[in-house]
Amino acid sequence: MSKIIISSGFSGETKRVKYVYADDKTLTVTSEYITVGDPPELIISDLNSGNSTVIENVTNVPSDFFCDKYDYDSGTWTKRSDWNDAWDS
């Protein structure tokens, strides 16, 4: 299973999947940023508690996941209609 981070505060990106992590990865969400790992491995400075959502126990991550390629809503992944597959190669 996985944890996903969805942006919810950027214009037009209310359900855009930004990151996917294993469920055992520690994610700490604050009003300023998201810290990945314990000890911290990465600080995501453009996402925070005001503009993102962490969803846990996701079981159906697409095998071709790439940041910004999919939107996620209640268990359903939808590839962006304007996505160019050359972007993730």
C-alpha positions as CSV (number, residue, x, y, z in Angstrom):
1,M,0.0,0.0,0.0
2,S,1.0,3.6,-0.5
3,K,0.6,7.1,0.7
4,I,-0.1,9.8,-1.8
5,I,0.2,13.6,-1.6
6,I,-2.4,15.5,-3.5
7,S,-2.2,19.3,-4.2
8,S,-5.4,21.0,-3.3
9,G,-4.5,24.7,-3.3
10,F,-3.0,25.4,-6.7
11,S,-5.2,26.8,-9.5
12,G,-6.8,24.0,-11.4
13,E,-5.1,21.3,-9.4
14,T,-7.6,20.3,-6.7
15,K,-6.8,16.6,-6.9
16,R,-3.4,16.4,-8.7
17,V,-1.1,13.7,-7.3
18,K,2.3,15.1,-6.6
19,Y,4.1,12.3,-4.7
20,V,3.7,8.6,-3.9
21,Y,5.4,6.9,-1.0
22,A,5.3,3.5,0.8
23,D,2.8,3.5,3.7
24,D,5.7,3.0,6.1
25,K,7.3,6.3,5.1
26,T,6.9,9.0,7.7
27,L,5.3,12.2,6.3
28,T,5.0,15.2,8.6
29,V,2.7,17.9,7.4
30,T,2.9,21.4,8.9
31,S,1.5,24.8,8.0
32,E,4.9,25.5,6.3
33,Y,6.0,22.4,4.5
34,I,5.9,18.5,4.3
35,T,8.9,16.6,5.7
36,V,9.5,13.1,4.2
37,G,11.3,10.5,6.3
38,D,12.4,10.3,9.9
39,P,15.2,11.5,10.0
40,P,14.2,13.9,7.2
41,E,15.2,12.9,3.7
42,L,13.3,15.7,1.9
43,I,11.4,18.8,2.7
44,I,8.7,19.7,0.2
45,S,8.5,23.4,0.6
46,D,5.7,24.2,-1.8
47,L,3.2,21.9,-0.2
48,N,1.8,22.2,3.3
49,S,-1.4,21.6,5.4
50,G,-3.1,24.5,3.6
51,N,-2.7,23.3,0.1
52,S,-2.3,19.5,0.1
53,T,-3.8,16.3,1.4
54,V,-2.1,13.0,2.4
55,I,-4.1,9.9,1.6
56,E,-3.0,6.6,3.2
57,N,-3.6,2.9,2.3
58,V,-3.9,3.5,-1.5
59,T,-3.7,0.2,-3.3
60,N,-4.1,1.0,-6.9
61,V,-1.2,3.3,-7.9
62,P,-0.8,3.2,-11.7
63,S,2.4,1.5,-12.8
64,D,3.3,4.5,-15.0
65,F,2.8,7.1,-12.2
66,F,4.7,10.3,-12.8
67,C,4.3,13.6,-10.8
68,D,1.4,15.7,-12.1
69,K,0.3,13.0,-14.5
70,Y,-2.8,11.9,-12.6
71,D,-5.6,13.3,-10.5
72,Y,-7.0,11.1,-7.7
73,D,-10.6,11.2,-6.4
74,S,-12.1,8.6,-4.0
75,G,-10.0,5.7,-5.2
76,T,-10.1,6.7,-8.9
77,W,-7.0,7.7,-10.9
78,T,-7.6,9.8,-14.0
79,K,-4.8,10.7,-16.4
80,R,-4.7,14.4,-17.3
81,S,-6.3,15.0,-20.7
82,D,-3.5,17.4,-21.6
83,W,-0.7,15.0,-20.5
84,N,2.0,14.4,-23.1
85,D,3.6,10.9,-22.6
86,A,7.0,12.3,-23.7
87,W,7.1,14.3,-20.4
88,D,7.6,11.2,-18.3
89,S,10.3,9.5,-20.4
